[in-house]
């Protein structure tokens, strides 16, 4: 008897990490700017694949391209394609040597941020083949297919996923990790040097490749026709396939695993086999537009929303003719944004609030500073944008601005793109305070010396402060706000994720006057008790910020953790 295959319950992120190992990927490069992407990088590292944390998505894509041109297989992990669009457009022309897959995560439900980016449309604009898995099993299988497709056609391939898909779990069948192919850089100046003299040939080769891929897609196992009832045929791709199967089990389906280039002949054959065609997709009507452009009548977004995630209920209401309930179930109340217990940003927010400065910040961990009780951040748009926003505002406001503007940016976001804005601000001499958050590096990871980097970029006034010392941090901030010209404040603090600063703090009820100063920090470990404020010991990170703001002296460090 043969050995039964080993199966494991895995999320989509874990399946991709496993697929990188089984596919012989030599390098995974990405920027872990959201939990699903961080999970992909962590999963690949746990599977023994070399994983690198890039300062920007463009850097991640170019590093993966470099590994591919050296003959190795590589995976770039991105939150969409827009941050690396220029590099990927060049990669489409230059092609790939080793298999090169670009994982692009979209967020139709806007759970991670307000930016609606549809990587399917960008993949078409960049002329890159696009694969769309529908569950964790297909994440594993389609990564292998994408690597093979990339090497056979000498092109980068986009593997488009959604945030929900990366976090949902399914059983996957494990294979053996593949050996990594030996790397070797081959000279091919006619393809790798993108000068005007080579442009016509490269563009013609790209168009020819896409045409051949579209023809191959007609018989590809990635695209699957499932004929059931003739009454309705649904063209779909990615996770929406699961919604269609649940909502309309009798409908025929054309599941496009390779959604670009569109296999038009396959869609036409499918349309002839059914009475009417509908296209079901989340976000923009990308597939619908291509199906209509191929001369195939279909129903699309006229019954389905562009905003938000789809669901089996929405698909069923749109296509089955069943009336939607007049009073649909209300959505779950949103979870309030809050910084982790012990987050050093909380001290910065408190100091900035007391200084009454105008604050622009980055996204991610700055989000809790937008909402009460902190409510200090006035604008937060994109990674690394804060220094440029403050510089531009200070340039036009001049002395009319009340106080001075503060740009709050993390080390990662600063290296992403904020460093160039700081260099420009130093050259132009406009007044703003740039606060660079310098978190302690995890074990085995080197980080930049932000103070030296700021001086190298031209900032003449640079000082460092420990954010855990609230009074000193506030005094330094007020001093820099009162100064003229560009100021850089390097705020040192330790991210509490996976660590504790020491013994938890406790409240002495007999001394607490219930003034609420500690609650205004917005720490999740603090709550209002019956007789006094209370601290949840297991959640307390031991930072001591609450003790610093308690004027009654009712908060002190308790016993050490067991």
Order of alpha helices (4+ residues) and beta strands (2+ residues): beta-alpha-beta-alpha-beta-alpha-beta-alpha-beta-alpha-beta-alpha-beta-alpha-beta-alpha-alpha-beta-beta-alpha-beta-beta-alpha-beta-alpha-alpha-alpha-beta-beta-alpha-beta-alpha-beta-alpha-beta-alpha-beta-beta-beta-beta-alpha-beta
